Amino acid sequence: MKKTIIASLFLGTIFTYAQEKTNSHTKEKQIEGVTITKTKKAVEQKADRTIFDFSEQPQLNNGNVLEGIKKLPGLVSTDIAGMMYQGKVLDVYLNGRPLNITSNELNSFLEGMPANSVDRIEVITQPGAEFPATSGGAIMNIITNKNANKYLTATYSGNYSFTNYDKFRSRTSNSMNLNARNKLFGWQLNFGQNYRESMLTTNQNDLLRSNTDRYGRGYFAKSGLTFDLGMDRLLLNYDIYHNNNDNYTLSDGEGNVKIPIENTDPQEYTYRDFIFNASDAAHTLNTRQEAVVTYQKRFDDKAQKLDFQFGYTKSSSKFDQDNIFREGKYFDPEESYYIVGGRVLSNRSDMKIANFKVDYSQPLKILDGGKVSLGGLYENQDFDTESKGLTNLEYKRQTTATYLEFQAKLKKFDFILGTRAENYDISGVTRVLDSTNAVVQKDLIPFNKFKLFPNASVQYNLMNQVYVSANYNKKISLPSISALNPNNTTFQGPNTQVTGNPNLQPTIFDNYELKVSAFDYAFIGYSVSSASNQVAQIIRKDGKNLFNEQVNISNMKIHNFNVGLPVPFMIFSKPISEIMKFNFNPDKINFMYLYAGYQKHDIDNLNNKGFWIFNIMTQLILPKDIKLTANYSYLTPKAGYFYFTAEKPFNNSLDITLTKKFMDNRLTVSVFANDIFNGQVMQVRSNPPSGEAVYMRNKYDTRNFGLSINYKIPTKNKLAKEDPNILNSTKKEDNGGVMQQGQ
């Protein structure tokens, strides 16, 4: 048994080493008869990040972005507490810029993006000083970039899927990517749409049961221009994302209402129980626009770089809910009723962010070689919310930051030492209507502080491409816009209250990690994040009324252990001596990738049990070069996740994809089935610090079947020279990264 384990580890290392030399995706360039092959890996482990390629993995890119993200090993995504990767709370970025949204608004945004519009996803687990200190525990950067080519090229991607629960529902997505270059400039246009019909059933402690028909329409367009000015470059980008969603909800349940007692001084109240059933319609309209201007100054020494960037983001949201009817019966005394509630909610929000940043780096002659990086950032954010005509939140934040980081190498050691200084000035006001409809205004708790955020890491090259690393960094996470928003932007029943908390305080993280990695795939690691004022969702019950709120946890720790290992199936049929001589091509062999992670949330006065995350991805090459990919995810139940205990596993799904390439690999066709056994469900019981616990169950129509195609339209530039990325390119050209750092 011991020999088998050692052989598995050894061969997993060989397999990943071979995968680095060969490739599941190749791009060819021909210059005077010479062919250059560029490697693109399905999963890539780096010192500070893990990179997942979406563009060539049909099992990830056949639906919307949210569906693909939930299949990534080590990632936990829930409706109640957002996203975590290997025990670290994720700050979600799009093409290097923070989205500033979480929970249901983030899910809605990601559902509106076709997965086939994504090139890759970078999960940056150890953000250094040049990354914003507001990245919190880790960063998930969703990259939609493609390459621009000489002459005109075009790629079409389409997807159709359906579900069939209580009725037949369809989902479609289409996108087109156009690239071209002339003597003066290069340009790119990427645009697409997503239409989805879906279902959501909920049960909140049997006090509220609902069934929602959801209709989502998403549109996006990304454009880029690049001008070569000698050795320098000027980049202009404009992106727009638009979501238009309708929800129709039938609900029933029971509750009680607070009724004033007449002729009492001071005013006294009694409660009257009732049962109900109702019909409501909700409409959401979100628009996000981003414009970025980047000037990249380059020098004779390619390792010396100076970048200037100005960015502006405007995001607006509208949410309206209309009660079509509500009927039911009051008790004590018994009385039937039928009402048309009309406009129940009418909420608006508007966010504007402007920033300017400078980044500079150059090599240093220290030890066996090194580099210094420094830069600065100024950012201004305004966020206003409105409810039924009343501006109930005005939030302002100014951030000024600078950083300095050194990298050095000494024999088999690599060192990084840096710090980031950030100054925050956060202020604002809230307004509410009192019982007499008078406006009551209060100032937000101000946050005006200057803080230092150090980071340090050391990596030792144990043997060829096998590394041991230790990392530390201090980060801060500012409350997200959706958590601050005092308005409800989800369905509200007659016995539910959903609110944000404009007085939330920022979270301070101390992150520690120890990791051993072998090449790109195999790794084992342990990390702990110690958080002060962690933002968390609380769901509690008071009588027959339900409350959904956001609070700060004074202190908590998140422990995480994880391991990943690739296993080629030939290990069971060939001797090691023969495998050593084998010329691996991961597109042509059968293998399995195993991931396991253990996570535990330590919160004061709460006895949370840890949970295991398991993910198994298997590839089988069938006759006619048909590739079968199976992905199984499972998360153990009866464990604590912030202030919730999972009664059923968050993840419990089996997805299967069959893929075949045609027309000299220009056409890729996939058929797929997701959540075949219909096991994906969120069923939890809350553990609020005050109030009564609440049982909750949410079930989406996650079992779906469909067809996906990707067609690279042939053009005369088949062997033309490729230019660097022009959609949100950055200074990180030397390592292939596209993160807009220091923002």
RAVENTA-V101689 format. One record per residue. N is the residue number from 1. PHI is phi in degrees with one decimal (999 if undefined). PSI is psi in radians with two decimals (* if undefined). D_FIRST is the distance of its C-alpha to the first C-alpha in Angstrom with 2 decimals. Layout:
N/PHI/PSI/D_FIRST  N/PHI/PSI/D_FIRST
This chain:
1/999/-0.75/0.00  2/-61.4/-0.72/3.81  3/-64.3/-0.66/5.41  4/-62.5/-0.76/5.06  5/-63.6/-0.79/6.37  6/-62.3/-0.73/8.74  7/-64.0/-0.68/9.82  8/-63.0/-0.79/10.57  9/-63.0/-0.75/12.58  10/-63.8/-0.78/14.23  11/-73.3/-0.54/15.23  12/-60.9/-0.69/16.43  13/-64.9/-0.77/18.61  14/-60.0/-0.75/19.86  15/-61.5/-0.78/20.69  16/-69.5/-0.58/22.69  17/-64.0/-0.74/24.39  18/-66.3/-0.60/25.44  19/-66.0/-0.50/26.61  20/-70.0/-0.54/28.87  21/-86.6/-0.51/30.43  22/-108.5/-2.95/30.89  23/-161.5/2.48/31.98  24/-81.2/-0.15/32.08  25/-147.3/2.20/35.74  26/-123.1/2.53/38.22  27/-121.9/2.33/41.82  28/-113.0/2.44/43.99  29/-128.1/2.38/47.13  30/-118.2/2.14/49.43  31/-128.0/1.88/51.82  32/51.1/0.81/53.87  33/85.2/-0.01/51.26  34/-99.0/2.25/48.29  35/-103.0/2.23/45.42  36/-110.4/2.26/43.43  37/-105.5/2.26/40.18  38/-107.4/2.21/39.29  39/-88.9/2.44/35.70  40/-133.2/2.16/34.94  41/-102.9/2.57/31.45  42/-65.5/-0.77/30.22  43/-136.2/2.37/28.69  44/-134.1/2.12/29.47  45/-94.5/2.17/28.33  46/-121.2/3.03/31.06  47/-59.2/-0.63/31.74  48/-116.8/0.04/33.90  49/-160.1/2.83/33.13  50/-119.3/2.30/31.00  51/-114.1/2.18/32.87  52/-110.0/2.11/32.43  53/-82.2/2.17/34.37  54/-96.5/-0.52/36.25  55/-62.8/-0.53/38.55  56/-116.7/0.30/36.15  57/-118.9/1.69/33.76  58/-58.8/-0.53/35.43  59/-68.5/-0.29/33.11  60/-100.8/-0.57/34.54  61/-104.8/0.37/38.15  62/-97.4/0.10/39.28  63/-136.4/-2.41/40.82  64/-96.3/3.00/42.23  65/-62.7/-0.69/40.79  66/-61.8/-0.72/39.81  67/-63.3/-0.69/37.72  68/-67.8/-0.71/35.89  69/-61.9/-0.69/35.31  70/-66.4/-0.22/33.72  71/-91.6/-0.08/30.93  72/-72.6/2.28/29.87  73/-64.4/2.29/26.43  74/93.3/-0.09/27.07  75/-101.9/2.32/30.71  76/-116.4/2.15/32.32  77/-126.6/2.15/35.85  78/-132.3/2.77/38.06  79/-70.4/-0.42/41.76  80/-93.1/-0.43/42.18  81/-140.4/0.32/40.69  82/76.2/-2.58/40.33  83/-119.3/2.47/37.32  84/-135.4/2.54/34.53  85/-127.9/2.09/31.80  86/48.7/0.79/28.83  87/82.6/0.06/31.02  88/-113.2/2.31/34.13  89/-67.5/2.28/37.38  90/-93.7/2.35/38.39  91/-98.6/2.11/41.85  92/-92.4/2.21/42.37  93/-114.5/2.70/44.22  94/-124.8/2.01/45.66  95/51.6/0.75/46.12  96/86.8/0.05/46.02  97/-125.1/2.39/48.40  98/-65.5/2.47/47.64  99/-79.0/-0.45/48.41  100/60.6/0.54/49.52  101/-138.2/2.69/48.59  102/-142.4/-3.10/45.89  103/50.9/-2.30/45.01  104/-65.3/-0.57/46.96  105/-68.8/-0.68/49.06  106/-64.6/-0.79/46.03  107/-59.7/-0.73/44.40  108/-64.3/-0.70/47.69  109/-64.2/-0.80/48.01  110/-70.4/-0.54/44.52  111/-65.8/-0.46/45.10  112/-84.4/0.02/48.23  113/-110.0/2.13/46.46  114/-63.6/2.37/44.99  115/-64.0/-0.46/41.43  116/-76.0/-0.01/42.48  117/-91.4/-0.05/44.86  118/-97.5/2.32/42.01  119/-84.1/-0.86/40.77  120/-162.5/2.93/37.90  121/-125.9/2.23/36.97  122/-105.7/2.17/36.28  123/-104.8/1.88/34.75  124/-93.5/1.79/35.90  125/-84.9/-0.32/33.85  126/-131.8/1.27/35.65  127/-64.7/2.22/39.33  128/-83.9/-2.95/41.22  129/-65.3/-0.51/44.89  130/-75.3/-0.21/46.21  131/-86.8/2.68/44.85  132/-62.1/2.43/47.00  133/-63.9/-0.36/46.32  134/-76.5/0.12/46.75  135/-72.4/-0.19/43.36  136/67.8/-2.25/41.94  137/-77.1/-0.76/38.16  138/-161.9/2.95/37.36  139/-122.9/2.30/39.10  140/-108.2/1.95/38.34  141/-104.9/1.98/40.60  142/-90.0/2.05/41.28  143/-109.8/2.09/42.61  144/-103.6/0.19/44.83  145/-68.8/2.63/46.00  146/-129.8/3.08/46.38  147/-94.7/2.56/47.82  148/-97.3/2.48/51.52  149/-124.0/2.80/52.65  150/-67.8/2.64/55.90  151/62.6/-2.89/57.94  152/-107.6/2.28/56.94  153/-126.0/2.72/53.54  154/-146.2/2.42/52.54  155/-131.0/2.26/49.34  156/-108.5/2.39/49.47  157/-129.2/2.34/46.71  158/-139.1/2.67/47.12  159/-148.7/2.39/45.20  160/-134.4/2.33/46.10  161/-144.6/2.88/44.23  162/-145.3/2.74/45.33  163/-125.4/2.78/44.50  164/-147.5/1.32/45.94  165/-93.9/-1.78/45.82  166/-75.8/-0.39/49.32  167/-157.9/2.96/50.78  168/-80.1/2.29/49.99  169/-132.4/2.51/49.49  170/-116.9/2.68/49.18  171/-139.1/2.33/47.83  172/-135.6/2.64/48.77  173/-147.7/2.52/48.41  174/-142.3/2.47/49.97  175/-149.1/2.68/50.09  176/-134.0/2.37/51.67  177/-120.8/2.09/51.09  178/-114.1/2.33/54.00  179/-133.6/2.48/53.98  180/-160.5/2.86/56.82  181/-151.4/2.49/58.42  182/-126.2/-2.90/61.90  183/-69.1/-0.42/63.71  184/-96.4/-0.68/64.28  185/-158.6/2.90/61.17  186/-111.6/2.64/57.95  187/-142.8/2.76/57.41  188/-147.2/2.50/54.86  189/-135.4/2.14/55.19  190/-125.0/2.10/52.31  191/-141.5/2.76/53.37  192/-174.4/3.08/52.13  193/-141.9/2.82/52.33  194/-146.3/2.14/50.20  195/-119.1/2.29/51.45  196/-143.4/2.31/49.35  197/-107.4/2.30/50.12  198/-150.4/3.00/47.78  199/-130.0/2.57/47.73  200/-140.3/2.18/46.88  201/-113.3/2.41/47.08  202/-133.3/2.68/47.12  203/-142.4/2.04/47.56  204/-113.6/1.59/48.47  205/59.1/0.46/48.65  206/61.5/0.12/50.79  207/-87.4/-0.45/53.61  208/-143.7/2.05/53.16  209/-119.6/2.33/51.70  210/-144.2/2.72/52.13  211/-133.3/2.12/51.44  212/-118.6/2.22/51.96  213/-90.5/2.16/52.62  214/-115.6/2.35/51.81  215/-126.7/2.01/53.32  216/-117.0/2.40/52.25  217/-131.0/2.06/53.86  218/-122.0/2.51/52.59  219/-138.3/2.54/54.08  220/-148.6/2.70/53.31  221/-148.4/2.34/54.74  222/-127.7/2.28/53.68  223/-130.7/2.61/55.97  224/-149.5/2.50/55.90  225/-128.1/2.45/58.30  226/-132.3/2.34/57.70  227/-119.7/2.20/60.48  228/-88.2/2.08/59.95  229/-115.0/1.39/62.47  230/67.3/-2.17/62.08  231/-81.5/-0.25/58.79  232/-91.8/2.93/58.74  233/-138.7/2.52/57.80  234/-117.1/2.20/59.21  235/-118.5/2.30/57.07  236/-122.8/2.21/58.53  237/-132.0/2.47/56.40  238/-140.7/2.22/57.38  239/-127.3/2.58/55.06  240/-141.1/2.39/55.95  241/-129.8/2.34/53.87  242/-136.7/2.25/55.57  243/-125.7/2.34/54.33  244/-132.2/1.82/56.60  245/-121.1/2.52/55.09  246/-126.4/2.35/56.62  247/-125.0/2.33/55.22  248/-120.9/2.06/56.89  249/-120.9/2.26/55.87  250/-105.9/2.24/56.79  251/-138.5/2.77/56.15  252/-151.5/2.84/57.05  253/165.4/-2.73/56.63  254/-146.1/2.77/58.60  255/-166.3/-2.98/59.82  256/-141.8/2.68/62.74  257/-122.1/2.50/65.40  258/-85.0/2.15/67.31  259/-123.8/2.23/71.05  260/-70.4/2.50/73.82  261/-91.0/2.21/76.30  262/-67.6/2.66/79.85  263/58.4/0.68/82.48  264/-120.0/2.41/80.14  265/-139.4/1.94/80.53  266/-71.0/2.91/78.06  267/-60.5/2.24/76.30  268/-111.7/2.79/74.08  269/-132.2/2.71/71.46  270/-131.2/2.95/70.05  271/-120.1/2.48/67.12  272/-125.1/2.12/67.42  273/-75.5/2.66/64.50  274/-153.3/2.80/64.16  275/-119.3/2.76/62.04  276/-154.8/2.83/61.97  277/-141.0/2.58/60.81  278/-149.3/2.85/61.35  279/-131.4/2.24/61.08  280/-133.9/2.68/60.53  281/-128.1/2.30/60.27  282/-123.5/2.55/58.77  283/-132.6/2.28/59.11  284/-122.2/2.35/57.24  285/-132.2/2.00/58.34  286/-122.1/2.36/56.41  287/-134.4/2.25/57.38  288/-127.1/2.20/55.73  289/-125.3/2.44/57.31  290/-137.6/2.37/56.22  291/-130.3/2.35/58.10  292/-137.3/2.35/56.88  293/-119.6/2.18/58.73  294/-128.4/2.29/56.81  295/-116.0/2.14/58.31  296/-109.9/1.95/55.97  297/-91.1/2.21/57.62  298/-119.7/2.73/56.01  299/-125.6/3.02/56.79  300/-59.2/-0.66/56.65  301/-82.6/1.95/53.43  302/-63.6/-0.34/50.99  303/-80.8/-0.13/48.97  304/-98.9/2.17/52.14  305/-142.2/2.57/52.70  306/-139.8/2.11/55.09  307/-123.1/2.42/54.89  308/-119.7/2.38/57.37  309/-145.1/2.37/56.64  310/-121.2/2.28/58.65  311/-132.2/2.59/57.22  312/-138.7/2.26/58.79  313/-125.8/2.35/57.15  314/-130.0/2.18/59.04  315/-132.5/2.23/57.38  316/-125.2/2.60/59.36  317/-141.9/2.44/58.38  318/-129.5/2.35/60.42  319/-138.1/2.13/59.39  320/-127.1/2.43/61.80  321/-128.8/2.24/61.34  322/-115.4/2.27/64.07  323/-87.5/2.03/64.34  324/-75.6/-0.78/65.70  325/-162.8/2.74/66.32  326/-143.5/2.21/65.25  327/-130.1/2.71/66.44  328/174.2/-2.67/65.82  329/-147.3/2.30/67.40  330/-88.9/2.73/68.30  331/-122.4/2.70/68.50  332/56.2/1.24/70.95  333/-84.0/2.85/73.26  334/-73.5/2.32/71.79  335/-157.3/2.20/72.58  336/-83.6/2.70/71.23  337/-148.7/2.73/71.04  338/-147.1/2.10/70.49  339/-134.2/2.72/70.40  340/-113.6/1.88/69.76  341/-75.2/-0.37/68.22  342/69.1/-2.53/68.68  343/-73.2/1.85/67.06  344/-83.1/-0.79/64.59  345/-129.9/2.46/62.93  346/-146.4/1.62/64.22  347/-119.2/2.54/62.17  348/-135.3/2.67/62.18  349/-147.8/2.67/60.43  350/-144.3/2.21/60.98  351/-123.3/2.36/58.87  352/-132.6/2.26/59.99  353/-132.0/2.22/58.06  354/-124.5/2.38/59.46  355/-146.6/2.69/57.77  356/-134.5/2.32/58.36  357/-141.2/2.70/55.84  358/-130.0/2.34/55.75  359/-131.5/2.33/52.72  360/-135.2/2.46/53.01  361/-147.4/2.59/50.51  362/-155.5/2.69/50.95  363/-70.8/2.70/49.03  364/-125.9/2.52/49.46  365/-94.2/1.32/49.57  366/-129.0/2.50/47.53  367/50.8/-2.19/44.74  368/-97.0/0.32/43.03  369/124.6/2.59/44.38  370/-165.5/-2.99/44.61  371/-153.6/2.57/46.31  372/-120.0/2.41/48.50  373/-128.9/2.42/48.89  374/-150.3/2.77/51.59  375/-178.1/-3.10/53.36  376/-150.4/2.84/55.12  377/-146.5/2.42/55.48  378/-126.8/2.26/58.23  379/-137.5/2.45/57.59  380/-128.4/2.26/59.87  381/-129.3/2.32/58.87  382/-121.3/2.33/61.19  383/-138.4/2.12/60.02  384/-123.1/2.48/62.50  385/-126.0/2.67/62.07  386/-137.8/2.44/64.72  387/-132.8/2.00/65.08  388/50.6/0.78/68.07  389/90.5/-0.21/70.11  390/-99.1/2.16/69.31  391/-75.8/1.77/67.42  392/-98.2/-0.04/65.26  393/-150.1/2.26/63.10  394/-124.7/1.95/64.00  395/-119.0/2.29/61.09  396/-130.3/2.39/61.41  397/-140.1/2.28/58.93  398/-119.1/2.30/59.50  399/-126.2/2.25/56.72  400/-121.7/2.25/57.37  401/-141.6/2.66/54.45  402/-146.0/2.69/53.81  403/-143.8/2.75/50.72  404/-144.8/2.24/49.89  405/-142.1/2.39/46.51  406/-114.5/2.43/45.53  407/-124.8/2.43/42.56  408/-148.6/2.75/41.91  409/-128.4/2.37/39.50  410/-138.3/1.85/39.02  411/54.2/-2.02/36.79  412/-93.4/0.16/33.25  413/-107.1/2.48/34.43  414/-120.8/2.33/35.98  415/-123.0/2.51/38.21  416/-134.3/2.28/40.00  417/-141.4/2.20/42.68  418/-158.4/3.03/45.15  419/-152.0/2.68/47.19  420/-128.4/2.31/49.01  421/-108.9/2.24/52.25  422/-133.2/2.42/53.33  423/-117.2/2.22/56.49  424/-114.9/2.41/56.75  425/-132.2/1.71/59.97  426/-114.5/2.28/59.32  427/-152.3/3.05/62.21  428/160.2/-3.13/63.65  429/-135.9/2.68/65.41  430/-120.5/2.69/64.73  431/-137.4/2.39/67.36  432/-136.7/2.80/67.51  433/-97.2/2.28/70.28  434/-85.0/-3.00/71.41  435/-64.5/-0.33/72.93  436/-100.1/0.20/76.25  437/66.4/0.36/74.67  438/-86.7/2.53/75.44  439/-82.0/2.18/73.01  440/-110.7/2.10/71.27  441/-109.2/2.38/69.83  442/-134.3/2.58/67.39  443/-80.3/2.51/65.86  444/-68.5/2.72/62.10  445/-64.7/2.02/60.51  446/-70.4/2.66/60.86  447/-133.5/1.71/58.01  448/-126.7/1.62/59.53  449/-139.9/2.64/57.17  450/-110.8/2.22/56.17  451/-137.5/2.60/52.53  452/-103.5/2.44/50.29  453/-127.2/1.62/46.68  454/-78.3/2.78/44.76  455/-147.3/2.57/41.43  456/-151.9/2.52/39.27  457/-152.1/2.62/36.00  458/-137.1/2.38/34.29  459/-129.6/2.35/31.60  460/-117.7/2.26/29.92  461/-83.7/1.68/28.65  462/-65.1/-0.74/25.48  463/-158.0/-3.06/25.16  464/-55.1/1.94/26.49  465/61.5/0.50/26.49  466/-123.0/2.13/23.99  467/-126.1/2.58/25.98  468/-117.8/2.24/26.05  469/-134.7/2.61/29.01  470/-130.5/2.38/30.92  471/-136.8/2.60/33.75  472/-143.8/2.46/36.63  473/-154.7/2.64/39.53  474/-108.5/2.30/42.27  475/-136.3/2.93/43.45  476/-130.5/2.54/45.91  477/-125.5/2.00/45.93  478/-78.1/2.52/49.37  479/-54.8/2.37/49.80  480/-70.2/2.82/49.60  481/-59.6/-0.76/52.72  482/-68.0/-0.52/51.61  483/-74.6/-0.58/50.84  484/-76.0/-0.51/54.28  485/-59.1/2.02/56.13  486/-72.9/-0.19/58.13  487/-89.3/2.60/58.64  488/-81.7/2.30/56.52  489/-122.7/0.46/55.20  490/-132.2/3.06/53.43  491/-58.8/2.36/54.76  492/-121.3/2.16/56.83  493/-92.9/3.09/57.73  494/-69.6/-0.24/60.63  495/-122.8/0.40/58.44  496/-126.1/2.54/56.11  497/-131.9/2.13/56.59  498/-120.1/2.06/54.36  499/-139.9/2.72/55.31  500/-89.8/-3.02/54.14  501/-138.8/1.74/54.97  502/-68.1/-0.16/57.14  503/-99.9/0.26/56.82  504/-62.4/2.50/53.07  505/-102.0/2.67/52.24  506/-61.7/2.69/49.84  507/-101.3/2.34/46.26  508/-105.6/2.22/45.15  509/-113.4/2.44/41.45  510/-116.5/1.99/39.63  511/-110.2/2.25/36.33  512/-125.3/2.49/33.53  513/-151.8/2.45/30.27  514/-127.3/2.25/27.45  515/-146.7/2.46/25.23  516/-117.2/2.18/22.85  517/-127.3/2.44/23.17  518/-116.6/1.91/21.91  519/58.6/-2.27/24.64  520/-104.5/-0.34/25.80  521/-113.5/-0.80/22.97  522/-80.8/2.34/19.94  523/-161.3/2.80/20.86  524/-146.4/2.37/20.24  525/-157.4/2.82/23.33  526/-136.3/2.40/25.34  527/-142.4/2.71/29.04  528/-139.9/2.36/31.86  529/-116.0/2.12/35.32  530/-103.4/2.10/38.15  531/-120.4/2.39/41.07  532/-111.9/2.28/44.68  533/64.0/0.70/46.77  534/-61.0/2.28/44.00  535/-78.6/2.28/45.71  536/-142.9/2.73/44.44  537/-92.1/2.41/45.71  538/-121.3/2.26/47.08  539/-122.0/2.12/47.90  540/-136.5/2.89/49.94  541/-122.1/2.39/52.35  542/-129.6/1.83/55.82  543/66.0/-2.09/57.45  544/-111.4/0.40/57.13  545/-114.3/2.50/56.86  546/-111.1/2.43/53.72  547/-128.3/2.27/53.41  548/-118.4/1.98/51.05  549/-133.9/2.93/51.36  550/-115.5/2.33/49.89  551/-137.1/2.93/49.56  552/-98.8/2.32/48.30  553/-91.4/2.15/45.53  554/-58.5/-0.85/46.67  555/-146.5/2.40/43.22  556/-156.0/2.78/39.63  557/-130.1/2.50/36.19  558/-119.9/1.98/33.39  559/-96.3/2.46/29.88  560/-146.4/2.25/27.22  561/-119.8/2.34/23.56  562/-147.8/2.66/22.10  563/-146.9/2.44/19.31  564/-133.2/2.44/19.40  565/-150.8/2.18/17.09  566/-86.8/2.48/18.04  567/-131.6/1.87/15.72  568/-73.0/2.39/17.63  569/-66.5/-0.36/17.02  570/-65.8/-0.22/17.53  571/-59.8/-0.47/13.99  572/-88.7/-0.11/13.28  573/-127.6/-0.22/16.37  574/-126.6/2.55/17.19  575/-69.6/2.73/16.05  576/-59.5/-0.66/15.88  577/-60.5/-0.64/19.25  578/-76.0/-0.65/20.90  579/-65.2/-0.61/19.66  580/-61.5/-0.48/21.07  581/-90.8/-0.10/24.42  582/-75.5/2.37/24.44  583/-89.2/1.67/27.25  584/-69.9/2.41/25.77  585/-136.0/1.88/28.16  586/-60.6/-0.34/26.67  587/-73.7/-0.24/29.61  588/-118.8/0.07/28.54  589/-122.2/2.83/24.76  590/-95.4/2.30/22.57  591/-153.6/2.96/20.26  592/-133.4/2.41/19.14  593/-112.7/2.17/19.81  594/-109.1/2.32/18.12  595/-133.1/2.41/20.10  596/-141.7/2.42/19.94  597/-142.3/2.52/22.63  598/-119.7/2.32/23.91  599/-135.4/2.40/27.65  600/-137.9/2.30/30.06  601/-104.1/2.00/33.86  602/-96.9/1.96/35.67  603/-126.3/2.37/39.33  604/-55.1/2.41/41.92  605/61.9/0.43/42.85  606/-141.2/2.13/40.14  607/-92.3/1.41/36.95  608/-85.8/2.35/34.66  609/-90.4/2.64/31.07  610/-78.6/2.91/28.49  611/-135.8/2.71/26.97  612/-103.1/2.49/23.90  613/-116.5/2.22/24.42  614/-123.1/2.42/22.03  615/-141.8/2.27/22.81  616/-126.4/2.11/21.26  617/-116.6/2.22/23.25  618/-124.1/2.38/22.68  619/-118.8/2.27/24.85  620/-126.6/2.29/25.53  621/-94.0/2.00/28.19  622/-94.1/2.99/30.31  623/-55.5/2.71/33.16  624/66.4/0.41/36.26  625/58.1/0.56/34.19  626/-83.6/2.24/33.90  627/-102.1/2.21/31.22  628/-106.0/2.20/29.57  629/-120.7/2.17/28.25  630/-117.9/2.36/26.80  631/-130.4/2.10/26.52  632/-119.7/2.28/25.40  633/-125.0/2.45/26.19  634/-149.5/2.38/25.86  635/-126.6/2.17/27.07  636/-66.2/2.47/26.61  637/-85.5/-2.99/30.00  638/58.9/0.61/31.72  639/-130.2/2.80/31.46  640/-92.2/2.35/34.21  641/-132.3/1.70/35.38  642/55.6/-2.18/38.44  643/-95.7/0.61/41.01  644/-138.1/2.62/39.27  645/-116.7/2.17/36.63  646/-76.8/2.07/34.82  647/-85.9/-0.43/35.26  648/-131.6/2.72/33.48  649/-63.9/2.37/31.01  650/-60.2/-0.74/32.92  651/-109.9/2.22/30.49  652/-163.4/1.29/29.43  653/-142.1/2.59/30.15  654/-120.9/2.14/28.98  655/-118.1/2.40/30.86  656/-129.7/2.34/30.98  657/-131.3/2.33/32.97  658/-112.2/2.25/34.02  659/-129.6/2.43/35.60  660/-139.7/2.38/37.72  661/-103.9/2.48/39.80  662/-131.1/2.99/43.24  663/53.2/0.94/46.25  664/56.7/0.73/44.52  665/68.9/0.16/42.17  666/-75.8/-0.52/45.20  667/-112.9/2.19/44.59  668/-117.8/2.20/41.34  669/-120.7/2.30/41.25  670/-131.6/2.46/38.66  671/-116.9/2.50/38.57  672/-145.5/2.76/36.55  673/-138.1/2.11/35.86  674/-107.2/2.47/35.01  675/50.1/1.01/33.81  676/-56.2/-0.70/33.73  677/-92.5/0.15/33.15  678/56.2/0.75/35.72  679/-98.6/-0.03/33.44  680/-80.5/1.97/34.67  681/-154.1/2.58/36.92  682/-110.0/1.94/37.90  683/-130.7/1.96/38.59  684/-135.2/2.88/39.05  685/-126.0/2.22/41.11  686/-76.2/2.68/42.87  687/-126.0/1.19/42.99  688/-69.8/2.59/46.26  689/-66.3/-0.36/47.53  690/-145.7/2.72/50.80  691/85.7/3.12/51.93  692/-90.1/2.65/50.17  693/-68.5/2.71/46.72  694/-129.4/2.31/46.66  695/-87.3/2.33/44.46  696/-135.9/2.46/43.99  697/-140.2/2.14/42.59  698/-119.5/2.28/42.84  699/-132.6/2.06/41.87  700/-94.5/2.84/42.42  701/-83.7/1.28/42.45  702/-78.9/-0.37/39.12  703/-78.5/2.01/38.40  704/-145.2/2.77/40.15  705/-131.3/2.57/40.28  706/-172.6/-3.02/41.86  707/-134.1/2.39/42.51  708/-131.6/2.43/42.35  709/-132.5/2.61/44.00  710/-137.8/2.10/44.34  711/-126.2/2.07/47.09  712/-90.0/1.80/47.96  713/-64.8/2.16/51.65  714/-68.6/2.39/52.53  715/-139.0/3.01/55.07  716/-72.7/-0.15/56.56  717/-89.8/0.44/54.46  718/-50.7/-0.63/51.36  719/-115.0/0.39/50.97  720/-74.3/2.80/52.79  721/-70.4/2.39/51.82  722/-88.2/2.48/49.79  723/-98.2/2.86/51.09  724/-63.7/2.89/49.08  725/-57.1/2.47/48.52  726/-119.0/-0.15/51.81  727/-88.1/1.80/50.84  728/59.8/0.79/50.34  729/-68.8/2.79/49.28  730/-138.3/-3.06/48.72  731/-72.8/-0.23/48.62  732/-81.1/0.81/44.83  733/-74.4/-0.44/45.32  734/-72.0/-0.43/43.48  735/-116.1/0.21/40.03  736/82.1/-0.05/40.62  737/-76.8/2.72/40.92  738/-127.9/0.36/43.81  739/-70.2/2.27/43.85  740/-77.9/1.64/47.39  741/-86.1/2.76/46.72  742/72.9/0.20/48.93  743/-81.5/*/50.40
